[in-house]
Amino acid sequence: MTTITIAQIIEDVKDLPTLPAVVMEILNCIDQENIDTHELANKVSHDIALTAKTLRYANSAYYSTMVKVTTIQQAISLLGLTTVRQLIVSAALTGCFPENNCPGFNHKHFWRHSNMVGIVARILARRLSVNQDVAFTAGLLHDLGTLVLVSYHSEQYAQVIVWQTDHQATQFQAERQVLGIDHAAVGEELARQWNFSDQMIHAIAGHHQPDKPGLGYLATIIHAANGITHALCLSDTEDQTAAEISAQTWESLGLDQESLDQVFQEASLEFKKLESQIEV
C-alpha cells in the first residue's frame, strides 16, 4: 500500500489554481434568486476562456435550442439562470485539472457521473422541499477529491483502478486499500482550500458516510443520489460494485417505494438526455 497523507493533500490543493471570483460568487450565492443577470454576464465575459467553454456547453446537444447561443446574457435568457450558473461552474472546474494523465481513468466518464449525481440530487431535493440548486451543485462537486488524486498521484491512482477491477470493489474501498485515504477526505480539504460553504464541505466529506454526526441533510441527499446513479448506470461506470445506500439514509429521506420508483423514472429520462451530449 502506498499511503498518501492529509498533509500531502493539503500541499497538493495549495498548488491548484483558485477558481475565478465570479465562480466563487456563484457558489456562495447558489441559493439566492435575486441576482443581477446582466452583472453576472458581464463578470463572466471578462474571462474569455470561461466564457468560451460555457458557451460551448450551452450549445451542446443536451441544452440545444433553436437559436445559437453567442453570449452569456443570451444563454441566461434562453436556458435560465439556474442552468447557466451550473454551466459556468462546470466550465471553471474542468479547467483546473489536467486530463489523460492517469492510465485507466476517463475524465469524460467522471464528469458524466458528476452531472448525473447532480441531476438525481436535484430530483430528490424537489421531492423533499430542499433547495434544488444547492443539491445539484453539491452533486456536481461531490467527487472533486478524485481529480486531486488523479492529478497529483496518477501512478498510484492507476493502481487503485487495477485493484478495484481485480477485487470487484467500489472506488471508495479501493482507494482506502491502496492509498490509505479516500476521495471524500481529499475533496473535503479542497473544498476548505477553495472556501466553499460549510454545507457544501460537509456534503463532499460525507457523501459515502452520511451517518456521521454533524454532516447535515445535504450529505444524506448526495449519498442517496450517488447510490441511485450507480444503480441506474452500473454498466456505464468504472465502478465494479454499486455504492450502497445506508439504511439510515433511506429512513431519513422518508420516501416510499412509489416515490422512489418515480425518482428512478425521472432520473432515467434525464440520463438518456445527458447521453446525447457530446461533452459534459
C-alpha positions, 0 to 999 in steps of 0.5 A: 500500500502506498499511503498518501497523507492529509498533509500531502493533500493539503500541499497538493490543493495549495498548488491548484489554481483558485477558481475565478471570483465570479465562480466563487460568487456563484457558489456562495450565492447558489441559493439566492434568486435575486441576482443581477443577470446582466452583472453576472454576464458581464463578470463572466465575459471578462474571462474569455476562456470561461466564457468560451467553454460555457458557451460551448456547453450551452450549445451542446446537444443536451441544452440545444435550442433553436437559436445559437447561443453567442453570449452569456446574457443570451444563454441566461435568457434562453436556458435560465439562470439556474442552468447557466450558473451550473454551466459556468461552474462546470466550465471553471472546474474542468479547467483546473485539472489536467486530463489523460494523465492517469492510465485507466481513468476517463475524465469524460466518464467522471464528469458524466457521473458528476452531472448525473449525481447532480441531476438525481440530487436535484430530483430528490431535493424537489421531492423533499422541499430542499433547495434544488440548486444547492443539491445539484451543485453539491452533486456536481462537486461531490467527487472533486477529491478524485481529480486531486488524486488523479492529478497529483498521484496518477501512478498510484491512482492507476493502481487503485483502478487495477485493484478495484477491477481485480477485487470487484470493489467500489472506488471508495474501498479501493482507494482506502486499500491502496492509498490509505485515504479516500476521495471524500477526505481529499475533496473535503480539504479542497473544498476548505482550500477553495472556501466553499460553504460549510454545507457544501464541505460537509456534503463532499466529506460525507457523501459515502458516510452520511451517518456521521454526526454533524454532516447535515441533510445535504450529505444524506441527499448526495449519498442517496443520489450517488447510490441511485446513479450507480444503480441506474448506470452500473454498466456505464461506470468504472465502478465494479460494485454499486455504492450502497445506500445506508439504511439510515439514509433511506429512513431519513429521506422518508420516501416510499417505494412509489416515490422512489420508483418515480425518482428512478423514472425521472432520473432515467429520462434525464440520463438518456438526455445527458447521453446525447451530449457530446461533452459534459 
